[in-house]
């Protein structure tokens, strides 16, 4: 079948380092710093961590490599890659809907992710202004309520993040995302290291480390396993189109397997390191680790308020969160911007404005979910939490399952191996895992949450 190459990507990463920093920046986000600690806190600490790491190894890494390969093979962004590759393989065009499903998941995720990321930016400013000094638990709840209950504040910070993202995404790949993440990620890692050192000095590092590394498997049930799978997908960025799109910009000589391995290691280490930065402070100040999402916005602010240099530590912590959210938003939205740019010959500045404007509009539902629309619930959850439930429990597992099936069962095996590259090692084993183990494991965990 003659397949048009008109809409294939022509831009490439300037360097492997630039690609890795962008990919790691896309993978490392609020899922690592905000979500991972409270998921671990609610699901048994180290037992959850072990299951999470297991899913990263047996599912996350193979799928990350498969997505990157699929992106480089099709040379198109996530929105159209499945349909394009299906044409290349002379297979059903119904596969194109998988790309749209993944892109829609990313779109929904961006809409509420920006609201949460915006709040972390606001808290960084609050820390600079000394708002945490001497704050009580009730005071921390009131501070958070002053944001969650204020459509104006949430809208401002949500809009601020979208405006900055539009500015970066309006530039070409090398001068936009690659340049931005090459600056932001080193700052991110320096801040994280500094926070771990401070946590070891001011908190109970032994208790925090024990919570993360001494498992209690009696707390493990099907819900914990599903949460660990969702966290693995969420934190690495699997099934969100990030690596599908970034892979389309990847030169042929770059090793996909090595890159995927580095990204998974970096992402997992950051999640664990975030725990080492948070839980020593939590235990050192006699607080509870299993308080859910309030762990970051309520518990940590109280801890910072008791420190002599709490303003400095709090600023560093919430700046870290804001950077993580920002780099992930850029990675998620690139697939949408590149689609409009390639398929409609639209200037990137216009495409970026349309994408960020649309996401900002949908994000207003999440803005209003904790105030004006607080009484509107779905299965007992507000609208933002409902979005989050859908993405983590349905969107990510289903997107990952369909990706594994497409790579393992639809594309010709030799084409898959060739797309990975002749110099890659253990490809037969990796292909077998993608074809058999990944779909089976995801399907079992996915179905178990509804039974």
C-alpha positions as CSV (number, residue, x, y, z in Angstrom):
1,X,0.0,0.0,0.0
2,X,1.3,3.5,-0.9
3,X,1.4,5.5,2.3
4,X,1.8,9.3,2.2
5,X,4.8,10.7,4.2
6,X,3.5,14.3,3.9
7,X,2.7,14.7,7.6
8,X,5.7,12.9,9.1
9,X,7.9,14.8,11.5
10,X,11.0,16.5,10.0
11,X,12.4,18.0,13.2
12,X,14.8,16.1,15.4
13,X,16.3,16.5,18.8
14,X,19.6,18.3,18.7
15,X,21.2,15.8,21.1
16,X,20.4,12.6,23.0
17,X,20.8,14.5,26.2
18,X,18.2,17.1,25.1
19,X,15.8,14.2,24.2
20,X,16.4,12.5,27.6
21,X,15.9,15.7,29.6
22,X,12.7,16.4,27.7
23,X,11.4,12.8,28.1
24,X,12.4,12.7,31.8
25,X,10.8,16.1,32.3
26,X,7.6,14.8,30.6
27,X,7.6,11.6,32.7
28,X,8.6,13.3,36.0
29,X,5.7,15.4,37.1
30,X,3.2,15.9,39.9
31,X,2.7,12.1,39.8
32,X,6.1,11.7,41.3
33,X,6.1,14.5,43.9
34,X,2.5,15.1,44.6
35,X,0.7,11.8,43.9
36,X,3.3,9.2,44.8
37,X,3.8,10.2,48.5
38,X,0.1,10.2,49.3
39,X,-0.6,7.0,47.3
40,X,2.2,5.3,49.2
41,X,0.9,6.8,52.5
42,X,-2.6,5.5,51.9
43,X,-1.6,2.0,50.6
44,X,0.9,0.6,53.0
45,X,4.1,2.4,52.3
46,X,6.9,0.1,51.2
47,X,4.4,-2.7,50.2
48,X,2.9,-0.2,47.7
49,X,6.4,0.9,46.6
50,X,7.5,-2.6,45.8
51,X,4.4,-3.4,43.7
52,X,4.8,0.0,42.0
53,X,8.5,-0.7,41.1
54,X,7.5,-4.1,39.9
55,X,4.9,-2.6,37.5
56,X,7.5,-0.1,36.3
57,X,9.9,-3.0,35.4
58,X,7.5,-5.5,33.9
59,X,5.0,-3.1,32.2
60,X,6.2,0.5,32.3
61,X,9.6,-0.1,30.8
62,X,8.5,-2.3,27.9
63,X,5.5,-0.1,27.1
64,X,7.7,3.1,27.2
65,X,10.1,1.4,24.8
66,X,7.2,0.3,22.6
67,X,5.7,3.7,22.5
68,X,9.0,5.3,21.6
69,X,9.5,2.7,18.8
70,X,6.0,3.3,17.5
71,X,6.6,7.0,17.4
72,X,9.9,6.7,15.5
73,X,8.4,4.0,13.2
74,X,5.4,6.1,12.2
75,X,7.2,9.5,12.5
76,X,3.9,11.1,13.5
77,X,2.5,12.4,16.8
78,X,0.2,10.4,19.1
79,X,-3.0,11.7,17.5
80,X,-2.4,10.1,14.1
81,X,0.4,7.6,14.6
82,X,-1.8,4.5,15.1
83,X,-3.8,5.2,11.9
84,X,-0.6,6.0,9.9
85,X,1.2,2.8,11.1
86,X,-2.0,0.8,10.4
87,X,-1.9,2.0,6.8
88,X,1.8,1.2,6.6
89,X,1.0,-2.4,7.8
90,X,-2.1,-2.6,5.6
91,X,-4.3,-3.2,8.7
92,X,-7.7,-1.8,9.8
93,X,-8.0,1.9,10.0
94,X,-10.1,1.5,13.1
95,X,-6.8,1.6,15.0
96,X,-6.7,5.3,14.4
97,X,-9.3,5.7,17.2
98,X,-6.7,4.5,19.7
99,X,-4.6,7.5,18.9
100,X,-7.6,9.8,19.5
101,X,-8.5,8.0,22.7
102,X,-4.9,8.5,24.1
103,X,-4.9,12.2,22.9
104,X,-8.3,12.8,24.6
105,X,-7.0,11.3,27.8
106,X,-4.0,13.6,27.7
107,X,-6.4,16.6,27.0
108,X,-8.6,15.8,30.0
109,X,-5.5,15.2,32.2
110,X,-4.0,18.6,31.2
111,X,-7.2,20.4,32.1
112,X,-7.1,19.4,35.8
113,X,-3.3,18.9,36.0
114,X,-2.9,22.6,35.2
115,X,-5.2,23.6,38.1
116,X,-3.2,21.5,40.5
117,X,0.2,22.7,39.1
118,X,-1.1,26.3,39.4
119,X,-1.8,25.8,43.0
120,X,1.7,24.6,43.6
121,X,3.0,27.8,42.0
122,X,0.7,29.8,44.3
123,X,2.0,28.0,47.3
124,X,5.6,28.8,46.3
125,X,4.7,32.5,46.4
126,X,2.9,32.0,49.8
127,X,6.1,30.4,51.1
128,X,8.2,33.3,49.9
129,X,5.8,35.7,51.6
130,X,6.1,33.8,54.9
131,X,2.5,32.6,55.0
132,X,3.6,29.2,56.5
133,X,5.3,30.7,59.5
134,X,3.8,29.3,62.7
135,X,0.8,27.9,60.7
136,X,-1.4,25.5,62.6
137,X,-3.2,22.4,61.1
138,X,-6.4,24.4,61.1
139,X,-4.6,27.3,59.5
140,X,-3.2,25.1,56.8
141,X,-6.7,23.8,56.0
142,X,-8.0,27.4,55.8
143,X,-5.1,28.5,53.5
144,X,-5.9,25.6,51.1
145,X,-9.6,26.5,51.3
146,X,-8.8,30.1,50.4
147,X,-7.6,28.7,47.1
148,X,-9.9,25.7,46.5
149,X,-12.9,27.9,47.4
150,X,-11.8,30.8,45.2
151,X,-12.6,30.6,41.5
152,X,-10.6,33.8,40.9
153,X,-7.4,32.5,42.5
154,X,-7.5,29.1,40.8
155,X,-8.4,30.7,37.5
156,X,-5.5,33.1,37.7
157,X,-2.9,30.4,38.4
158,X,-4.4,27.9,35.9
159,X,-4.3,30.7,33.3
160,X,-0.8,31.6,34.2
161,X,0.5,28.1,33.6
162,X,-1.4,27.8,30.3
163,X,0.0,31.2,29.1
164,X,3.6,30.2,29.9
165,X,3.0,26.8,28.2
166,X,1.6,28.5,25.1
167,X,4.7,30.7,24.9
168,X,7.1,27.7,25.0
169,X,5.0,25.5,22.7
170,X,4.8,28.3,20.1
171,X,8.5,27.8,19.4
172,X,10.0,25.0,17.4
173,X,11.1,21.8,19.1
174,X,14.8,22.7,19.7
175,X,14.1,26.3,20.8
176,X,11.0,25.4,22.8
177,X,10.6,22.2,24.8
178,X,14.2,21.0,24.3
179,X,15.7,24.3,25.5
180,X,13.3,24.8,28.3
181,X,13.7,21.3,29.8
182,X,17.5,21.5,29.4
183,X,17.3,24.4,31.9
184,X,14.5,23.3,34.1
185,X,15.5,19.7,34.8
186,X,19.0,20.4,36.2
187,X,17.3,23.0,38.6
188,X,14.7,20.4,39.5
189,X,17.3,17.7,40.4
190,X,19.4,20.2,42.5
191,X,16.3,21.3,44.4
192,X,15.3,17.7,45.0
193,X,18.7,16.8,46.3
194,X,18.7,19.9,48.6
195,X,15.3,18.9,50.0
196,X,16.4,15.3,50.8
197,X,19.4,16.7,52.7
198,X,17.3,19.2,54.6
199,X,14.7,16.4,55.4
200,X,17.5,14.2,56.8
201,X,18.7,17.1,59.0
202,X,15.4,18.4,60.3
203,X,13.2,15.3,60.2
204,X,13.2,11.6,61.3
205,X,15.0,10.1,58.3
206,X,15.0,6.6,59.8
207,X,11.2,6.5,60.2
208,X,10.7,8.0,56.7
209,X,13.1,5.4,55.2
210,X,11.5,2.6,57.1
211,X,8.0,3.6,55.9
212,X,9.3,3.5,52.3
213,X,11.4,0.4,52.4
214,X,10.0,-1.9,55.2
215,X,6.9,-3.5,53.6
216,X,3.7,-4.5,55.4
217,X,2.0,-6.9,52.9
218,X,-1.0,-7.3,55.1
219,X,-2.3,-4.0,53.8
220,X,-2.1,-5.2,50.1
221,X,-5.4,-5.9,48.4
222,X,-6.7,-5.6,44.8
223,X,-7.3,-1.8,45.3
224,X,-3.6,-1.3,46.3
225,X,-2.5,-3.3,43.2
226,X,-4.7,-1.2,40.9
227,X,-3.4,2.0,42.5
228,X,0.2,0.9,42.0
229,X,-0.5,0.1,38.3
230,X,-2.2,3.5,37.8
231,X,0.7,5.2,39.6
232,X,3.3,3.5,37.4
233,X,1.4,4.6,34.3
234,X,0.8,8.1,35.6
235,X,4.3,8.8,36.9
236,X,6.1,7.4,33.8
237,X,3.7,9.0,31.3
238,X,2.8,5.7,29.6
239,X,-0.3,5.7,27.4
240,X,-0.5,9.5,27.3
241,X,1.1,10.0,23.9
242,X,4.3,11.7,25.3
243,X,6.8,9.1,24.1
244,X,4.8,8.5,20.9
245,X,5.3,12.1,19.9
246,X,8.8,12.5,21.3
247,X,9.8,9.2,19.5
248,X,8.7,10.8,16.2
249,X,11.5,13.3,16.6
250,X,14.1,10.7,17.6
251,X,17.0,10.1,15.2
252,X,17.5,6.5,14.0
253,X,20.9,6.1,15.7
254,X,19.6,6.8,19.2
255,X,19.0,3.6,21.3
256,X,15.4,3.3,22.3
257,X,15.9,0.6,24.8
258,X,18.7,2.4,26.6
259,X,16.7,5.7,26.6
260,X,13.6,4.0,28.0
261,X,15.7,2.3,30.7
262,X,17.2,5.7,31.7
263,X,13.8,7.4,31.7
264,X,12.3,4.7,33.9
265,X,15.2,4.7,36.3
266,X,15.2,8.4,36.6
267,X,11.4,8.5,37.1
268,X,11.4,5.8,39.7
269,X,14.3,7.3,41.6
270,X,12.6,10.7,41.7
271,X,9.4,9.2,43.1
272,X,11.3,7.4,45.8
273,X,13.5,10.5,46.5
274,X,10.3,12.6,46.8
275,X,9.2,10.2,49.5
276,X,12.6,10.6,51.2
277,X,12.2,14.4,51.1
278,X,8.6,14.3,52.5
279,X,8.2,11.4,54.9
280,X,11.1,12.2,57.2
281,X,9.5,15.6,57.8
282,X,6.1,14.1,58.2
283,X,7.3,11.6,60.9
284,X,9.7,14.1,62.4
285,X,6.9,16.4,63.3
286,X,4.5,13.7,64.5
287,X,2.1,13.8,61.5
288,X,0.2,11.1,59.7
289,X,1.4,9.9,56.2
290,X,-2.0,8.6,55.1
291,X,-3.9,11.8,54.7
292,X,-4.3,11.6,51.0
293,X,-3.7,14.6,48.7
294,X,-3.8,16.9,51.8
295,X,-0.3,15.5,52.5
296,X,1.4,18.1,50.3
297,X,-0.8,21.1,50.7
298,X,-1.8,20.8,54.4
299,X,0.6,18.6,56.2
300,X,3.8,19.8,54.6
301,X,2.9,23.5,55.1
302,X,2.5,22.9,58.8
303,X,5.9,21.3,59.0
304,X,7.5,24.1,57.1
305,X,5.8,26.6,59.4
306,X,7.7,25.1,62.4
307,X,11.1,25.4,60.8
308,X,13.5,28.3,61.3
309,X,14.1,28.4,57.6
310,X,10.7,27.2,56.7
311,X,10.1,29.9,54.1
312,X,13.2,28.8,52.2
313,X,12.4,25.1,52.4
314,X,8.8,25.6,51.5
315,X,9.7,27.8,48.5
316,X,12.1,25.2,47.2
317,X,9.5,22.4,47.7
318,X,6.7,24.0,45.9
319,X,9.0,25.4,43.2
320,X,10.0,21.8,42.7
321,X,6.4,20.8,42.3
322,X,5.7,23.6,39.9
323,X,8.6,22.7,37.6
324,X,7.5,19.1,37.6
325,X,4.0,20.1,36.6
326,X,5.2,22.6,34.0
327,X,7.5,20.2,32.1
328,X,4.8,17.5,32.0
329,X,2.2,19.8,30.7
330,X,4.6,20.8,27.9
331,X,5.2,17.2,27.0
332,X,1.5,16.3,27.0
333,X,0.4,19.3,24.9
334,X,3.1,18.9,22.3
335,X,1.2,16.0,20.6
336,X,-1.8,18.3,20.1
337,X,0.2,21.3,18.9
338,X,2.2,19.2,16.5
339,X,-1.0,17.7,15.1
340,X,-2.5,21.1,14.3
341,X,0.9,22.3,12.9
342,X,1.4,19.3,10.6
343,X,-2.1,18.4,9.4
344,X,-3.6,21.9,9.1
345,X,-0.4,23.8,8.1
346,X,-1.0,25.9,11.1
347,X,1.7,28.1,12.6
348,X,2.9,26.7,16.0
349,X,2.0,30.0,17.7
350,X,-1.6,29.7,16.5
351,X,-1.7,25.9,17.3
352,X,-0.3,26.5,20.8
353,X,-2.9,29.2,21.4
354,X,-5.8,27.0,20.3
355,X,-4.6,24.0,22.4
356,X,-3.9,25.9,25.6
357,X,-7.1,28.0,25.2
358,X,-9.2,24.8,24.8
359,X,-7.5,23.2,27.8
360,X,-7.9,26.3,29.9
361,X,-11.6,26.3,29.1
362,X,-12.1,22.6,30.1
363,X,-10.0,23.2,33.1
364,X,-12.5,25.7,34.4
365,X,-14.7,22.7,35.2
366,X,-12.0,21.6,37.7
367,X,-11.6,25.1,38.9
368,X,-15.3,25.3,39.8
369,X,-15.4,21.7,41.1
370,X,-14.3,22.8,44.6
371,X,-16.4,25.9,44.9
372,X,-19.3,26.8,42.6
373,X,-19.9,23.2,41.4
374,X,-18.9,21.6,44.7
375,X,-22.3,20.0,45.1
376,X,-22.0,18.3,41.7
377,X,-20.6,14.9,42.3
378,X,-20.2,11.6,40.4
379,X,-20.2,8.5,42.6
380,X,-19.4,10.7,45.6
381,X,-16.5,12.5,43.9
382,X,-16.2,16.1,42.8
383,X,-15.6,16.7,39.1
384,X,-11.8,17.1,39.4
385,X,-11.6,13.8,41.3
386,X,-13.9,12.2,38.8
387,X,-11.6,13.2,35.9
388,X,-8.6,11.9,37.9
389,X,-10.4,8.6,38.6
390,X,-11.2,8.2,34.9
391,X,-7.7,8.8,33.7
392,X,-6.0,6.6,36.2
393,X,-8.4,3.7,36.4
394,X,-9.6,3.6,32.8
395,X,-7.8,5.9,30.4
396,X,-4.2,4.9,31.2
397,X,-4.6,1.1,31.6
398,X,-6.9,0.8,28.5
399,X,-4.5,3.0,26.4
400,X,-1.6,0.9,27.6
401,X,-3.4,-2.3,26.8
402,X,-4.3,-1.2,23.3
403,X,-0.8,0.0,22.6
404,X,0.7,-3.3,23.7
405,X,-1.8,-5.3,21.5
406,X,-1.1,-3.0,18.5
407,X,2.7,-3.4,18.7
408,X,2.6,-7.1,19.6
409,X,-0.2,-8.4,17.5
410,X,-0.9,-5.9,14.7
411,X,2.5,-4.7,13.4
412,X,4.7,-7.3,11.7
413,X,7.2,-8.6,14.1
414,X,10.2,-8.0,11.9
415,X,9.1,-4.4,11.3
416,X,9.0,-3.9,15.1
417,X,12.5,-5.3,15.5
418,X,13.8,-3.2,12.6
419,X,12.2,-0.1,14.1
420,X,13.9,-0.7,17.4
421,X,17.3,-0.9,15.6
422,X,19.8,-3.7,14.7
423,X,22.1,-2.8,17.5
424,X,19.6,-3.2,20.4
425,X,20.1,-6.2,22.7
426,X,17.6,-8.7,24.0
427,X,14.9,-7.6,21.5
428,X,13.3,-11.0,21.3
429,X,12.7,-11.0,25.1
430,X,11.4,-7.4,25.0
431,X,9.1,-8.2,22.1
432,X,7.8,-11.3,24.0
433,X,7.1,-9.2,27.1
434,X,5.3,-6.5,25.0
435,X,3.2,-9.1,23.1
436,X,2.2,-11.5,26.0
437,X,3.0,-10.3,29.5
438,X,2.0,-6.6,29.2
439,X,-1.5,-7.2,27.8
440,X,-2.2,-10.0,30.2
441,X,-1.0,-8.2,33.3
442,X,-2.8,-5.0,32.4
443,X,-6.0,-6.8,31.5
444,X,-6.0,-8.8,34.8
445,X,-5.4,-5.7,37.0
446,X,-7.9,-3.6,34.9
447,X,-10.7,-6.1,35.2
448,X,-10.1,-6.8,38.9
449,X,-11.0,-3.3,39.9
450,X,-14.5,-3.7,38.5
451,X,-15.2,-7.2,40.0
